[in-house]
Structures are given as C-alpha cells and as structure tokens.
C-alpha cells in the first residue's frame, strides 16, 4: 500500500494483503491479524479512520473513501470474525460518512454498500439548502448479507438479521432475528436464527437434532430401506 501525506498512521496485521493508496493527512488505518485478507483500499482525504477487527476473512474486497473529490472525517469499522466473498464493494464517498459493521457478520459475493454517492450538487430550489449530505450505514452483529444485496445510505440493519439475495435495503430496521427481502427490502420472516456452518451447531440442541433428522432421510441407508 502506498501512503502519501503527513501524520498518517497505518498498522496492518498478519495474513493481510492490502493494495491501494492513502492520499491525505492524519488518516488512521488499523487492521488486526486476519484469517486471510485480500482487499484494495483507496483513501483520498484527511482525518479518516479505518478499523478492522481480528479474524477478518475476505477475498477481493474493494473499499473506497473519497474519489475524485476528497472525503474527510469518514469512519469505517468492521468487527471481529467477519467475512466477505469475492467482489464486494464498500463506497464511502462523502465527508462525514460512516459504515459500522458488527462482529461475526457474513457477506456473500457481489454486495455493494454505499454510504453516499459521489458528491452531487443537489439543492432545495426554494431554500438553497445543500441536500447531498452525510449518510451512515450500520449493520448489527451476526448479520448475513446475501448475494448481490445493495445497501444504501442511512440504512440500518439490526443484529441477527438475514438479508436475502438481490435485496435493496434503503431504511432503518430495528427488529432482530428477521429476514429482509425485496426492492425496497421489508421484513418477510420473523423469529429466524442462522448459524454459519454445521460444525457450530450445539450438540443435542433442537437445531442440531432438526438438521440431522432432515439429512437422515436422504442418506444412502435411507435410500436402501425404501
């Protein structure tokens, strides 16, 4: 990673391969030891903050803070033990934007998160107020974001949420243990719990027993008895 400017602090832990550039002053980049991290990070602006927790696992993640127009005082926080599949992009183009992702979140492939657009000159015609202002995104702990989901500025996803593939999340959701789906996304199911993989199913739990019972009906032994 290339770093240009003064007062920048960059700390990258083990197993992390970071390409890209930091252009600006007094930016703080802190990435803890990861499982396997491959990402491109472009920062253009000053006083920006990127903090990624331990155990992050990602392939081909693209993160852009600022673009042709510098962005200042932007915050990106990713919690511990999160993962992304290939071709995910996080765009934080506007000054003051923030993206906060909780712990143990799982992102499928080709997901886009935009905390704002490339700064546009959009105003209220009567008052003259500038309208393309700060946008923030929050994703709660242990959320699962499906393939090609699109999350827009000012969206908020509660902990323990599943976002279905190709959904567009445009607003705040505070209810936990739900499935969000659609364009725009809305709550489709409630009382849903997800577990990352079967090795994490608690032994003798109702989840483990239900999972085993379902798959037992397709086992070779079941086929020979039928």
C-alpha positions in Angstrom: 0.0 0.0 0.0 1.2 3.5 -0.9 0.9 6.2 1.7 1.2 9.9 0.8 0.8 12.8 3.2 1.7 13.7 6.7 0.6 12.3 10.1 -0.8 9.1 8.7 -0.8 6.0 10.9 -1.0 2.6 9.2 -0.9 -0.7 11.0 -1.6 -3.9 9.2 -1.6 -7.3 11.0 -0.6 -10.7 9.8 -2.2 -12.6 6.9 -3.4 -9.3 5.3 -2.6 -8.3 1.8 -3.7 -4.7 1.2 -3.3 -2.9 -2.2 -4.2 0.7 -2.9 -3.3 4.2 -1.8 -3.8 6.6 1.0 -3.6 10.2 -0.2 -4.1 12.8 2.5 -3.1 13.7 6.0 -3.8 12.3 9.5 -5.6 9.2 8.4 -5.7 6.2 10.7 -5.7 2.7 9.3 -5.6 -0.2 11.8 -6.2 -3.7 10.7 -5.7 -6.6 13.2 -4.4 -10.1 12.4 -6.8 -11.7 9.9 -7.6 -15.2 8.8 -7.0 -14.4 5.1 -7.5 -10.9 4.0 -7.1 -9.7 0.4 -8.5 -6.2 -0.3 -8.0 -3.0 -2.1 -8.3 0.2 0.0 -8.2 3.7 -1.6 -8.4 6.7 0.8 -8.4 10.2 -0.6 -8.9 12.8 2.1 -7.8 13.6 5.6 -8.7 12.6 9.2 -10.3 9.4 8.0 -10.4 6.2 10.2 -10.5 2.6 9.1 -10.5 -0.1 11.9 -10.9 -3.8 11.1 -11.1 -6.3 13.9 -9.3 -9.6 14.3 -10.0 -12.7 12.2 -11.4 -10.9 9.2 -11.6 -13.2 6.1 -12.1 -11.6 2.7 -11.3 -12.0 -1.0 -11.2 -9.1 -3.4 -13.0 -6.6 -1.2 -12.9 -3.1 -2.6 -13.1 -0.1 -0.2 -13.1 3.5 -1.4 -13.1 6.5 0.8 -13.4 9.6 -1.3 -12.9 9.5 -5.1 -12.0 12.4 -7.4 -13.4 14.6 -4.6 -11.6 14.0 -1.3 -13.6 12.9 1.7 -12.7 13.9 5.2 -13.6 12.5 8.7 -15.0 9.3 7.3 -15.2 6.2 9.6 -15.2 2.5 8.6 -15.4 0.0 11.4 -15.6 -3.8 10.9 -15.9 -6.0 13.9 -14.2 -9.3 14.8 -14.5 -12.5 12.8 -16.4 -11.1 9.8 -16.1 -12.5 6.3 -16.8 -11.4 2.7 -16.9 -13.4 -0.5 -15.4 -12.0 -3.7 -16.4 -8.8 -5.5 -17.9 -6.9 -2.6 -17.5 -3.1 -2.6 -17.9 -0.5 0.1 -18.2 3.1 -1.1 -17.8 5.9 1.4 -17.6 8.9 -0.9 -18.8 11.8 1.2 -17.2 13.7 4.1 -18.6 12.6 7.4 -19.9 9.3 6.2 -19.6 6.2 8.4 -20.0 2.5 7.9 -20.1 0.3 11.0 -20.3 -3.5 10.8 -20.6 -5.5 13.9 -19.0 -8.8 14.9 -19.3 -12.2 13.2 -21.1 -10.8 10.1 -21.1 -12.8 6.9 -21.2 -11.3 3.4 -21.9 -13.3 0.3 -20.4 -12.2 -3.1 -21.0 -9.0 -5.2 -22.5 -6.9 -2.4 -22.5 -3.1 -2.6 -22.7 -0.8 0.3 -22.9 3.0 -0.4 -22.9 5.4 2.4 -23.4 8.2 -0.2 -22.9 8.9 -3.8 -20.0 10.7 -5.4 -20.8 14.2 -4.1 -23.5 15.7 -6.3 -24.6 19.4 -6.4 -28.2 18.9 -5.4 -30.0 21.7 -3.6 -33.5 22.7 -2.5 -34.6 25.2 -5.1 -36.5 27.3 -2.6 -34.2 27.5 0.4 -30.9 26.8 -1.4 -30.1 24.1 1.2 -27.5 21.5 0.0 -29.2 18.1 0.1 -26.4 15.5 -0.7 -25.2 15.4 2.9 -23.9 12.8 5.3 -25.1 9.3 5.0 -24.4 6.5 7.5 -24.9 2.7 7.4 -24.9 0.3 10.4 -25.0 -3.5 10.2 -25.6 -5.2 13.6 -23.7 -8.2 15.0 -24.1 -11.6 13.4 -25.9 -10.5 10.3 -25.8 -12.4 7.0 -26.0 -10.4 3.8 -26.9 -12.3 0.7 -25.5 -12.3 -2.8 -25.8 -9.0 -4.8 -27.6 -7.2 -2.0 -27.4 -3.4 -2.2 -27.4 -1.3 0.9 -27.9 2.4 0.6 -27.0 5.4 2.7 -28.8 5.8 6.1 -29.8 2.1 6.1 -29.5 0.3 9.4 -29.8 -3.5 9.9 -30.4 -4.9 13.4 -28.3 -7.7 14.8 -29.2 -11.3 13.9 -30.6 -10.3 10.5 -30.6 -12.2 7.2 -30.7 -10.0 4.0 -31.9 -12.1 1.1 -30.0 -12.2 -2.3 -30.6 -9.2 -4.6 -32.4 -7.2 -1.9 -32.1 -3.4 -1.7 -32.0 -2.0 1.8 -32.9 1.6 1.9 -34.1 2.4 5.5 -33.7 1.5 9.2 -34.7 -1.9 10.6 -34.6 -2.3 14.4 -36.2 -5.7 14.8 -33.8 -8.6 15.3 -33.9 -12.2 14.0 -35.7 -11.3 10.8 -35.3 -12.0 7.1 -35.3 -8.8 4.9 -36.0 -9.2 1.2 -37.2 -7.3 -1.8 -36.7 -3.9 -3.5 -37.1 -2.0 -1.3 -36.5 -4.5 1.4 -39.1 -5.3 4.0 -39.4 -7.9 6.8 -40.5 -11.2 5.3 -39.9 -13.6 8.2 -39.5 -13.2 11.9 -38.0 -15.4 14.7 -35.2 -16.7 12.4 -31.8 -17.9 13.7 -28.9 -18.6 11.5 -25.7 -20.5 12.2 -22.6 -20.1 10.0 -21.9 -23.8 9.5 -22.8 -27.2 10.8 -19.7 -27.6 13.0 -21.1 -24.8 15.1 -24.5 -26.5 15.8 -24.6 -27.2 19.5 -24.6 -30.9 20.3 -28.1 -32.3 21.2 -29.7 -28.9 20.6 -33.0 -28.6 18.8 -31.2 -27.1 15.9 -28.7 -30.0 15.7 -31.5 -32.6 16.0 -33.6 -30.9 13.4 -30.7 -30.6 11.0 -29.7 -34.3 11.4 -33.2 -35.5 11.0 -33.7 -33.6 7.8 -30.5 -35.0 6.2 -31.0 -38.5 7.5 -33.9 -39.0 5.1 -31.5 -38.5 2.2 -28.7 -40.8 3.4 -27.7 -43.9 1.5 -29.0 -46.0 4.3 -32.4 -44.4 4.0 -32.4 -44.9 0.2 -31.7 -48.7 0.5 -34.5 -49.1 3.0 -37.1 -47.5 0.8 
